[in-house]
Amino acid sequence: MIRDLMIAEKNGYTICLSIDDGSTYKGKIEFSENKKLIKVKTDYEIVWFPMENISHYSIIYNFSKDEKES
């Protein structure tokens, strides 16, 4: 999981995260220096929480028209 999320952070992909308390967040992510906390920047807020609280994640890839045709 952490490897996928680090790739998403590096490439600026949007992430959908489900947290173990039932809440969900969609936005860009950043890791803390020790990779134990994750920051999610949504359209409405910025939220920090521990990595171990993530119960599910999805990565949203944006493809350009040129990539679809190849």
N, C-alpha and C positions, 0 to 999 in steps of 0.2 A: 504494500500500500504506500509506504513512504516514498519509494522510488517513483511510482506513478505520479504522486502529488508533487514531488520535486520537479519532474519533467513538466507538469502542468504549470507550476510556478515560473519556471524558466521561460516557457513559451507563452505565458500570459493567457492560458486557456481558462475558460469559465468552469467552475466546479459546482456540483450540487452535493451537499453534505447532509447526511442524517445523523443526528446526535442521539446518544442513548436516552436522553430525556424525552424524545419524540419530536423535537424541533428540527427544522430543516433550514438550510441556508444556501443561497446561490450567489456566486460572485467570484472575484479574483482572490487568490490566496497568497500569503507570505508566511514563511516559517520564522520562528525565533532562532537565535543563534545556535541554541543547543538542540533544535529540531523537536522539542517536546511540546511546544505550543504552536498553534496555527492561528493566523489572523485571516478572517474572511471579510472582504470589502463588498458589501451588497449595495444595491441602489439606495438603501435607506439608513444603513448603519455599518459600523465596524465592530466586529465581535472577535474576542480572543477566547480560546478554550484549549484544554489539553488534548493531545493526539489520541490518547486512549479513550476519549469520549466519543470518537467517531464510530458509528455502527455500520454505515454504508456510505459509499461515495460514487459519483459518476462524473466523468470528464466530458465536457462538451467541446467538440472540435469544430472549428469553422473552416469550411473548405471554400476556396475561391472557385470561380467558374472554370478556370484553366485546369485546376486539379481534378475536377469532376470529369472533364473530357479526356484526361490521359488514361 
